């Protein structure tokens, strides 16, 4: 973990002007009493100043880097998270499209749970019972349920006390997953249990982060052989992108929702726009049906198969064409080569497309978008996503 601690204050200039004499009236003294229980906490004080005076940009705290494993073929990315004292290590899928942090409890005996690391609360000296029931479900039909608890959660050395979901049942879909659970990075408004704060909420409140951001670099197999991926908590790695970050305002808190002003192909507008979310937990780009049609009309041999969705020739992997999405006035490219996502394996030479339809009204810019663009999820008083092309 890289430690940073610094204070950046704007200089103040005091101008003294000639004034008329002032009458001074005697005051009334007020006795001060020392608080014997007071303990200094510089990080908490600076966090309080940051909330009260955001224009001053007073920074203190740390950055924490979490290396990622790319599950082929860029299906998902997970990293290690330490839970409890002493630490029990879990492989979690970091997901900006949900907010719960959860993994299986040692009391879970389903086959899906038993195929993963399970958390034993009795072996953690910092574990605290909560007792509330908890459940979550996802768009693919998978689900988990159990109880809530509280313990120390550490990512890249950034540690805070956090409410966690302990699964006592998991659906069968999780049985083959390489990760043990999920680490939600959405806003607290979509926590499964109302009132639970997210890890980012708690880290910001504790003054644990140098900046209230999580920066994401997802390396594709095509460009980086899937190596070097990182979630950087509290900082921004300028070596990972080119040019400057464009900050796209969050239009609604819950998911990281933004306005997508246009989609284009090789620089030509397709006349398609929508609200959308940037979601690290979704593999592909999912758009509305009309937008999917407009995009694939530019790709020779693309077909919409009733069983497999949009298909493209696997030979597209050598294409130099670009698909783009315009956000806050800037067009961000996605290599069309990444649309040849996965070979069907039936000898047809067709691949599942990295862009699919069926998501009218709220598009999803998933990993196919993020592995072409560095993304900084910034949870200031006016949340935004900073985006820039990856340095290749």
VMD Tcl script that draws the C-alpha trace (Angstrom):
set ca {
  {0.00 0.00 0.00}
  {1.33 3.36 -0.99}
  {0.96 5.90 1.82}
  {0.36 9.54 1.03}
  {-0.25 12.34 3.48}
  {-0.30 15.90 2.42}
  {-2.29 19.07 2.78}
  {-2.99 21.41 -0.14}
  {-4.46 24.74 0.94}
  {-5.14 27.82 -1.12}
  {-3.13 30.83 0.03}
  {-5.12 33.53 1.80}
  {-4.37 37.20 1.25}
  {-5.46 39.67 3.91}
  {-5.99 43.27 2.85}
  {-5.86 45.90 5.58}
  {-7.67 49.16 4.94}
  {-7.82 52.33 6.97}
  {-10.80 52.34 9.27}
  {-12.37 54.68 11.78}
  {-11.66 54.10 15.47}
  {-13.71 51.35 17.07}
  {-15.26 51.33 20.53}
  {-14.30 48.24 22.47}
  {-16.84 46.95 24.96}
  {-15.88 44.69 27.82}
  {-16.77 41.03 27.18}
  {-17.93 38.21 29.37}
  {-15.38 35.43 29.91}
  {-16.47 31.85 29.32}
  {-14.53 29.12 31.12}
  {-13.31 26.21 29.01}
  {-13.27 22.65 30.27}
  {-10.80 20.06 28.99}
  {-12.37 16.81 27.79}
  {-10.37 14.03 29.52}
  {-11.62 11.46 26.98}
  {-10.49 13.36 23.89}
  {-8.16 11.46 21.54}
  {-6.65 13.27 18.54}
  {-7.58 11.81 15.14}
  {-5.96 13.78 12.33}
  {-7.51 11.71 9.55}
  {-11.01 12.18 10.89}
  {-10.47 15.94 11.31}
  {-9.18 16.31 7.77}
  {-12.09 14.23 6.46}
  {-14.44 16.60 8.31}
  {-12.70 19.62 6.74}
  {-12.95 18.04 3.29}
  {-16.70 17.63 3.71}
  {-17.15 21.17 5.05}
  {-14.76 22.95 2.68}
  {-14.47 20.80 -0.49}
  {-12.92 23.69 -2.43}
  {-9.79 23.53 -0.26}
  {-8.86 20.02 -1.44}
  {-7.26 19.01 1.84}
  {-5.97 15.50 1.27}
  {-4.82 12.91 3.74}
  {-4.96 9.18 3.90}
  {-3.74 6.37 1.73}
  {-4.03 4.64 -1.60}
  {-4.50 0.91 -1.82}
  {-3.82 -1.18 -4.91}
  {-5.63 -4.46 -5.50}
  {-4.10 -6.62 -8.28}
  {-6.64 -8.42 -10.45}
  {-6.94 -11.84 -12.01}
  {-8.54 -11.89 -15.47}
  {-10.86 -14.87 -15.91}
  {-10.52 -15.87 -19.57}
  {-11.79 -14.62 -21.95}
  {-12.07 -11.29 -20.09}
  {-15.18 -12.76 -18.49}
  {-14.66 -11.11 -15.10}
  {-11.89 -9.77 -12.90}
  {-11.37 -10.51 -9.20}
  {-8.95 -9.52 -6.46}
  {-8.06 -10.58 -2.92}
  {-9.77 -9.01 0.09}
  {-8.90 -9.58 3.75}
  {-11.78 -10.07 6.18}
  {-11.55 -10.19 9.98}
  {-8.73 -10.59 12.52}
  {-6.61 -12.52 11.78}
  {-7.36 -12.03 8.12}
  {-9.34 -14.60 6.16}
  {-8.63 -14.06 2.46}
  {-11.39 -14.05 -0.14}
  {-11.39 -13.72 -3.91}
  {-14.08 -11.15 -4.68}
  {-15.50 -9.77 -7.92}
  {-15.46 -5.96 -7.69}
  {-18.80 -4.73 -9.04}
  {-19.87 -1.12 -9.61}
  {-23.33 -2.43 -10.56}
  {-24.20 -3.50 -7.00}
  {-23.36 -2.34 -3.48}
  {-23.31 -5.36 -1.15}
  {-20.13 -7.03 0.04}
  {-20.84 -10.70 0.57}
  {-19.34 -14.19 0.60}
  {-20.30 -17.59 2.02}
  {-20.51 -18.27 5.73}
  {-18.96 -21.38 7.26}
  {-22.52 -22.37 8.19}
  {-23.50 -22.61 4.50}
  {-23.57 -26.22 3.29}
  {-24.89 -25.88 -0.26}
  {-22.64 -27.24 -3.00}
  {-22.01 -23.72 -4.32}
  {-20.80 -22.56 -0.90}
  {-18.64 -25.61 -0.26}
  {-16.74 -25.04 -3.50}
  {-15.45 -21.70 -2.17}
  {-13.68 -20.21 0.83}
  {-16.19 -19.74 3.65}
  {-15.95 -17.14 6.40}
  {-15.72 -18.45 9.95}
  {-16.89 -15.61 12.20}
  {-15.86 -17.53 15.33}
  {-12.22 -17.25 14.27}
  {-12.28 -13.45 13.97}
  {-11.70 -11.43 17.13}
  {-13.15 -8.30 15.50}
  {-16.40 -9.84 14.24}
  {-19.63 -8.33 15.53}
  {-23.08 -9.86 15.17}
  {-25.80 -7.94 13.38}
  {-28.61 -10.44 13.08}
  {-30.60 -8.86 10.26}
  {-31.54 -11.13 7.38}
  {-30.05 -10.39 3.98}
  {-30.64 -11.49 0.38}
  {-29.56 -10.40 -3.08}
  {-30.32 -11.41 -6.67}
  {-28.73 -10.51 -9.99}
  {-29.84 -10.07 -13.58}
  {-28.58 -13.51 -14.61}
  {-30.94 -15.18 -12.15}
  {-28.30 -15.99 -9.52}
  {-29.03 -15.25 -5.87}
  {-27.72 -15.57 -2.33}
  {-29.15 -15.02 1.15}
  {-28.15 -15.18 4.77}
  {-27.45 -12.75 7.61}
  {-25.56 -9.53 8.11}
  {-22.50 -9.13 10.30}
  {-19.74 -6.58 10.80}
  {-15.97 -6.96 10.66}
  {-12.79 -5.31 9.46}
  {-12.49 -5.34 5.68}
  {-9.14 -4.54 4.08}
  {-8.42 -3.90 0.40}
  {-4.88 -3.04 -0.61}
  {-4.19 -2.12 3.01}
  {-7.18 0.24 3.33}
  {-9.07 -1.10 6.37}
  {-12.46 -0.06 7.74}
  {-15.20 -1.69 9.76}
  {-17.85 -2.81 7.31}
  {-21.25 -4.48 7.28}
  {-20.97 -7.72 5.32}
  {-23.42 -10.26 3.97}
  {-22.76 -13.83 5.10}
  {-24.44 -16.22 2.70}
  {-26.03 -19.30 4.21}
  {-27.52 -20.28 0.84}
  {-26.27 -19.67 -2.70}
  {-27.84 -20.55 -6.04}
  {-26.11 -23.14 -8.20}
  {-24.80 -20.51 -10.66}
  {-22.12 -19.53 -8.17}
  {-20.78 -23.07 -7.91}
  {-18.51 -22.76 -10.96}
  {-17.42 -19.17 -10.27}
  {-13.70 -18.76 -9.52}
  {-14.41 -15.98 -7.02}
  {-15.88 -16.48 -3.56}
  {-18.31 -13.56 -3.61}
  {-18.82 -9.95 -4.62}
  {-17.53 -6.58 -3.50}
  {-20.18 -4.00 -4.43}
  {-18.96 -0.53 -5.37}
  {-22.30 1.13 -6.16}
  {-24.01 3.75 -3.98}
  {-25.66 2.90 -0.67}
  {-29.13 3.55 -2.12}
  {-29.03 0.12 -3.77}
  {-27.75 -1.79 -0.74}
  {-29.98 -4.82 -0.22}
  {-30.64 -3.77 3.39}
  {-31.63 -0.14 3.90}
  {-29.27 1.92 6.03}
  {-26.12 -0.10 5.32}
  {-23.18 2.06 4.23}
  {-20.81 0.99 1.46}
  {-17.10 0.41 1.85}
  {-16.40 3.67 0.01}
  {-18.83 5.55 2.30}
  {-17.03 4.26 5.37}
  {-13.51 4.75 4.00}
  {-14.27 8.36 3.09}
  {-15.85 9.06 6.48}
  {-12.82 7.60 8.25}
  {-10.39 9.71 6.24}
  {-8.74 6.50 5.06}
  {-8.45 7.53 1.40}
  {-6.22 10.21 -0.11}
  {-9.01 10.94 -2.59}
  {-12.64 9.73 -2.61}
  {-12.10 7.67 -5.74}
  {-11.70 4.14 -7.04}
  {-9.72 3.88 -10.28}
  {-10.14 0.86 -12.51}
  {-7.76 -0.68 -15.04}
  {-9.11 -3.84 -16.67}
  {-6.51 -5.38 -19.00}
  {-7.80 -7.30 -22.03}
  {-6.22 -10.49 -23.26}
  {-5.91 -8.84 -26.69}
  {-3.81 -5.87 -25.52}
  {-2.22 -6.92 -22.23}
  {-2.56 -10.70 -22.12}
  {-4.93 -10.08 -19.22}
  {-2.02 -9.01 -16.98}
  {-1.55 -6.02 -14.66}
  {-5.18 -5.26 -13.80}
  {-5.82 -3.07 -10.79}
  {-8.42 -1.44 -8.61}
  {-6.73 1.58 -7.02}
  {-8.57 2.81 -3.94}
  {-7.97 6.49 -3.11}
  {-5.77 7.37 -6.09}
  {-5.37 7.74 -9.85}
  {-2.56 6.13 -11.86}
  {-1.76 8.57 -14.66}
  {0.50 6.04 -16.36}
  {-2.54 3.94 -17.25}
  {-4.18 6.44 -19.63}
  {-3.43 9.00 -22.31}
  {-4.56 12.63 -22.43}
  {-6.77 14.01 -19.68}
  {-9.65 12.51 -17.78}
  {-13.11 13.69 -18.84}
  {-15.39 13.75 -15.81}
  {-18.91 12.63 -16.68}
  {-21.53 13.68 -14.09}
  {-23.53 10.94 -12.42}
  {-27.15 11.57 -13.38}
  {-28.65 9.34 -10.69}
  {-27.01 7.73 -7.68}
  {-27.58 4.04 -7.12}
  {-25.72 2.56 -10.03}
  {-23.01 4.77 -11.55}
  {-25.54 6.20 -14.01}
  {-24.62 8.72 -16.70}
  {-26.01 10.23 -19.90}
  {-24.81 8.60 -23.13}
  {-25.22 11.31 -25.75}
  {-24.46 9.29 -28.87}
  {-23.07 6.07 -30.27}
  {-20.87 6.12 -33.35}
  {-19.04 3.85 -35.76}
  {-15.73 4.95 -37.24}
  {-16.52 8.50 -36.19}
  {-19.98 8.60 -37.79}
  {-22.98 9.20 -35.53}
  {-25.54 6.42 -35.31}
  {-28.15 8.75 -33.86}
  {-28.57 6.65 -30.71}
  {-28.59 7.91 -27.12}
  {-29.74 6.79 -23.69}
  {-29.12 6.87 -20.00}
  {-26.61 4.20 -19.04}
  {-24.42 2.79 -16.31}
  {-20.72 1.96 -16.20}
  {-20.68 -1.51 -14.69}
  {-17.52 -3.48 -13.91}
  {-19.68 -6.48 -13.01}
  {-21.10 -6.93 -16.52}
  {-18.90 -8.55 -19.15}
  {-20.39 -7.09 -22.34}
  {-21.90 -3.82 -23.55}
  {-25.69 -4.05 -23.46}
  {-27.67 -1.39 -25.36}
  {-31.20 -0.92 -26.67}
  {-32.42 -3.05 -29.56}
  {-32.35 -0.18 -32.07}
  {-28.82 0.77 -31.05}
  {-27.64 -2.86 -31.33}
  {-29.14 -3.04 -34.80}
  {-27.51 0.25 -35.85}
  {-24.09 -0.89 -34.60}
  {-24.15 -4.33 -36.24}
  {-25.37 -2.96 -39.56}
  {-21.82 -1.66 -39.96}
  {-20.29 -5.13 -39.49}
  {-20.34 -7.46 -42.50}
  {-21.63 -10.89 -41.56}
  {-23.23 -9.84 -38.26}
  {-26.47 -11.66 -37.47}
  {-29.01 -11.61 -34.65}
  {-29.44 -15.25 -33.67}
  {-32.57 -16.10 -31.65}
  {-30.61 -18.46 -29.39}
  {-27.26 -16.72 -29.03}
  {-28.01 -13.03 -29.57}
  {-25.86 -10.91 -31.85}
  {-23.06 -12.83 -33.59}
  {-20.13 -11.47 -35.56}
  {-17.42 -13.19 -37.63}
  {-14.52 -14.19 -35.38}
  {-12.23 -12.70 -38.05}
  {-13.37 -9.34 -36.68}
  {-10.65 -9.75 -34.04}
  {-8.17 -8.22 -36.50}
  {-10.39 -5.23 -37.34}
  {-9.09 -1.69 -36.90}
  {-12.59 -0.17 -36.83}
  {-13.86 1.67 -33.77}
  {-17.18 1.90 -31.98}
  {-17.63 5.00 -29.84}
  {-19.86 6.34 -27.09}
  {-20.09 10.09 -26.52}
  {-20.11 11.09 -22.85}
  {-20.01 14.70 -21.64}
  {-19.06 15.85 -25.14}
  {-16.16 13.40 -25.61}
  {-16.25 10.29 -27.80}
  {-14.66 7.25 -26.13}
  {-13.65 4.42 -28.41}
  {-14.09 0.69 -28.13}
  {-12.01 -1.42 -30.51}
  {-14.37 -3.33 -32.81}
  {-11.84 -6.17 -32.52}
  {-13.20 -6.66 -28.97}
  {-16.67 -7.32 -30.37}
  {-15.43 -10.76 -31.46}
  {-15.86 -11.79 -27.86}
  {-16.00 -15.61 -27.82}
  {-16.05 -18.30 -30.50}
  {-19.29 -20.27 -30.53}
  {-17.17 -23.38 -30.97}
  {-19.53 -24.95 -33.53}
  {-17.25 -24.55 -36.54}
  {-19.30 -21.68 -37.98}
  {-16.53 -19.13 -37.53}
  {-18.96 -16.96 -35.60}
  {-18.32 -15.29 -32.25}
  {-20.69 -13.93 -29.63}
  {-20.65 -10.16 -30.10}
  {-19.33 -7.92 -27.36}
  {-22.41 -5.73 -27.89}
  {-25.89 -7.08 -27.26}
  {-29.38 -5.56 -27.28}
  {-32.38 -5.79 -24.99}
  {-31.53 -2.97 -22.60}
  {-33.74 -0.09 -23.75}
  {-33.65 3.00 -21.55}
  {-30.61 2.08 -19.47}
  {-27.60 0.85 -21.43}
  {-24.78 -0.99 -19.67}
  {-21.19 -0.10 -20.51}
  {-19.57 -3.24 -19.15}
  {-16.06 -4.62 -19.31}
  {-15.84 -4.44 -23.12}
  {-16.00 -0.66 -22.69}
  {-13.87 -0.46 -19.53}
  {-11.01 -2.57 -20.94}
  {-10.60 0.14 -23.57}
  {-10.89 3.12 -21.20}
  {-9.47 3.94 -17.76}
  {-12.33 4.75 -15.38}
  {-12.18 6.74 -12.14}
  {-15.29 6.44 -9.98}
  {-15.31 9.66 -7.97}
  {-17.65 9.90 -4.96}
  {-17.43 13.58 -4.13}
  {-20.44 15.70 -3.19}
  {-21.13 15.77 -6.96}
  {-20.25 12.22 -8.07}
  {-18.77 11.63 -11.51}
  {-16.79 9.14 -13.55}
  {-13.45 10.26 -14.96}
  {-12.71 8.50 -18.26}
  {-9.70 8.50 -20.59}
  {-8.35 6.14 -23.28}
  {-6.01 3.45 -22.02}
  {-2.30 3.93 -22.61}
  {-1.33 1.08 -24.93}
}
mol new
graphics top color blue
foreach p $ca { graphics top sphere $p radius 0.5 }
foreach p [lrange $ca 0 end-1] q [lrange $ca 1 end] { graphics top cylinder $p $q radius 0.2 }
display resetview
